[in-house]
Amino acid sequence: MTHLSPRRRLHSRFPRPLFSTVVTLALAFVAAASASAASAAVPRTVAEATPSWPAPARPPAGSPDVLLVVLDDIGFAQLGCYGSPIPTPNIDRLAAGGVRYTNFTTFPVCSPTRAALLTGRNPHSAGVGVITEFANGFPHSRGGLAPEAATVAELLRASGYGTAAVGKWHLIPQQEQNAASPPTHWPTGRGFDRFYGYLGGDTNHFAPDLFQDRHRIDPPVKLRDGSPYFLDADLTDRAIGYIADHRAAAPDRPYFLYLAYCAGHAPHHAPPDYLEKWRGRFDAGWDAVRAATLARQKEMGLVPADVVLPPHNPGVRPWAALSADERRVFARYYEAFAANLEYTDRQLGRLLDELERTGRLRDTLVILLSDNGASPEGGEFGLWNEMQLFNAQQSGTLREGLERLDALGGPQTFGTYPLGWTQAGNTPFRLTKGFIDAGGIRVPLVVHWPARIPQGNTVRRQFHFVTDVAATILEAAGTAVPATFHGVPQLPLHGTGLAYAWDRPDAPTARPTQYYELYGRRGIQHGPGKQSPATPRASPTSATPGSCTIATPTSPKPATSPPANPRNLPNSKPSGNARPPPTASSRSTTAASNAISCARPSTAATARTSSTIRRSKACTKAPRRTSAAVASRSPPRSTAAPATTASSSPKAAVSAATPSGSATAASPSTTTSPASNVRPSSPPPSCPPARAPCPSNSSRPPLRPAAPRSSSASTAAKSPAPPPPAPCPA
């Protein structure tokens, strides 16, 4: 049988003329149908046509205007409404008409906090696990916000809001801070219609590095009122102008304004009249200010009545032990800070006055917070030029401060205060910015929304984290996070809204768990029971089941510098007065130190915890110096009666307990064993290789590296501090 080709087989079954006819008829039918549809869609004349415009996005009715105000390096106790001696009447009026939070936490440095604030995702998930200057190229730390973490501004703009960012950004890789870079990580590339401010971590307040949208500009010579230029006043003018422009062009659309002041961060600049106003007002010293601040905090109901101050942070000497020159210089540094903060509060007041004058304040959700605790970057003596620290030069000296005493706070300096004022600003907590302790992460949070929040000066003690601010804003605006945004799958929000407690002050916290990590130091807060400072800290036998706090015993590192640069440690320059090692009881007051404190709901979990504690006991077997040797090199310590310390109270953001469950701070007269008052001289070889934290509090590391040991008695007498601790390797 002969096989036909496909062509011949087709022709044999379907003659060509008939096939052509069928195809022609089909094409004619399709053309007729298309013409009919086209004639129905497009009328023949203009009179028959109906205009059709795309419907603009509109947020739900009642969506508020949103003003998000961020202060920089302001500690828990540095605002008037949190007990500070520095008056901040305009911030205080927000607190008086809204709520203050006493258990609100952030990350311990700037960029990660701002990433979490603007995206509602944890910093590492948002792509900014460290400050942008230390970006390392890995997905969690590339110096810019990840595309899968859309910002609040992007989501609100898509829903119909107008958006603007004014002030500090610090969320762009350094190599992209130029006119030739793509807009990806600029504010205008992450949801803001307009931007006016600076891109880095700080700038000169008299002559800032300013950008408008994506263009570098020269700062004005004068402010709009004709007075000499100053940055925070300029930022406020721009914020007021943006709101006026928006209300004039789109009065029916709400706006989101992100106002990031530089107040609190170095350089502590202020106009001359503000500097003069503060002369001599801190001559009593940081110990007196700290004690008075704690008393005011108790009166305000911000801390428990039985809280006492923890011992001085490492590197902080009692004010009474300072020389007359040291007191003069150190007080002048803090005068400049106070003038800077008071001036910024005045500028914020101008903005609030404008909102009140136009009748918009009632319907504006105002959220004010700090990005982390007070900064230790000034070291023991303060810095007249903070760039010394960031350029890895020597730390500040007393002589430098004396030579520039009258210039501090002015345009010829770039200064920041010493460590003693840092501790006063973080009252009643331990440690500072850069540390996973309460002093680094517990900050003020004020929420004001008269249309929604009951009037009254009220306090909320629920535990919250900075990601919860984004969740609160989106919830108030009726905006949800889509599964994809601009074609990119989105991470879910990691925050929970704050609104559940606005009408219920005693509501249980909606956030049970939060992690913290910076430069390898890690901490976890988990479990209820920490939101009320009036509740005494529970002993290990009565702790809430399921609550646990764990942190690694890694040595402290500089506040804003990577661990590879020991010069940037606070107080790296030895002082003439040796710092005594902390007592065992003082080491128990840390929040997220080398301790583990768990209350497990099951016996199996308890067994695992006990095993960890037993295994890590090898850490305490290293050779130790005698307490007599330590006492011979230690200046007098201030005394305090045994009482609950601030950082060991339930208010501590990340609390830690000693294995014995002690929660008291012993006075220097308290009898302790030699082993409890010294640190190991070298890392014990028997430390376990596991990553479990060492539960013993007998090796609390200092804030600064200690001088090397010497067998010479004369060398030992000159050594400013004990040798470094030897925690178990992480």
C-alpha angles and dihedrals in degrees: 000000000000115000115222122222117248090256094050092042091054093047092047092056101033116030115227097238093054092045092053092050093053093050092049093051092049093052091048091052092051092048092050092050091049092050091050092051092046092050089051093049098043115043119221094238138030090245090062094047125096119207115239124194128182109256110246119235113264127188118227117284112274095029107152131230107254126219113184112189120190124190121197127239093343111156127220092264102040100090123077093237089056096052102274121150087222108092115232101172097168095051087044092056089056088053092046091056096039141016136299122209120216099185101048118132139191136178113286096249137045115255097046090050092050091047091054091043095054099038105032089228129110111270097249091050089049090054099250109097093149135022112291094251089065097047108148104192097253118123094255095050113033096128098249139071116275117244091233088063104066113197127241087248092055093049094044093047090052089053094051106274124134111232137201136168121208125182131003121019109170093168101103128089112254093239090059097054094104140085093257096057123102117260093242098111100025118105089251088054093053102053107290118123091202137019134192120170144058130307105215136064098274143352142188111282093211096046109014129183097248133190129189112203097317100333129094112234137184114250116249118263092225135024120245091266091053096253122130115285121270125168104231091049090050091050090051092049089052092048092051090047093050092052091048092050092048095048091049095049101035111016092164095056124079121227138218114215119188107198112185110182121196091223113135097021120098133295093066097205126164138165114273096251091055092048091051091050091062099048111134097000095116098043090114088070139229096294092058092044091049093051093046091048092054091050091053092047090055091050090051092050093242096125134023117276092239097054117120128189117270119234119282117287114253110281095026116114124198112267090236090060094058125100121246091256092050091052092050094050097041093049091050091054091056092045087061091050092049092049090050093051095044091050092052091049088055091053092050087051090058090056093048090048090054092051090049093047091054093045094244102112094085092058096042121099104216118191120181126184144145122246096227143336128296115300128252094196093113092067123201098323103028125245125259086195117030090197087078088071097046092046091052093243125142119301121255123285134208091241092058090053093048092050091054100033096127093040097056110119092021132106094269093064136059097195143167133186130258127265095263091067089047090061092046089052091053095049124186096015136082129247129002152250109327095039131096090232130105091264090060102042110023107091140157120278121185123182122191125180112143094189091059111017118070112248118253142087098275136164128217120202101186115127113250140166131215094258087067091070092066090047090051094051094047091047092051090049094048091238124142130199108253123224089245131018120196088346095307120116109241132226115235118252114272093202137081124217123257098217096090091076100043091089095028112052093181097046114134113256115270093210113069100170141032133164128212129197135168128161090345097310108123137188139171129201115198137163138038126272099074099091098081117068090189091069114088114240111269120240118240090260093055102035120130110273111254096023116126139160120197130176135166121246095234117149116261117263132200118294098244104007133086118256093251092076110067092175090073093062114116111262094007088151110082116243129212093252119067117226115232117233113258117260121247090255093050090051089056091063096070121116108223099359130137093310142102123208118176139164105197124199093215135051091231091059090046090054091053091051092049090049090054092050093048093047093051095052087094087076091072097054099079120115112275135199118245120262089237091061090050093048091052090061100038125096118222117288126217114256129233133176116249107273141133109296121224097242093048094051121099087261092071109111093223111015127197130194131203116244088257093051094243115169101173134098112226122215120239089260092062111112113243134173117256091248092057095056103048140056131233114268095220137011109281111241091220096066109127118251092227121106094239113126119251105251096205115102092200094100107052105168120230127243092245135038113265126231116266117265122253133194090221114099092215091052091049091053090056095046108112099208143010118272118275119279124256110225121177110277112262 
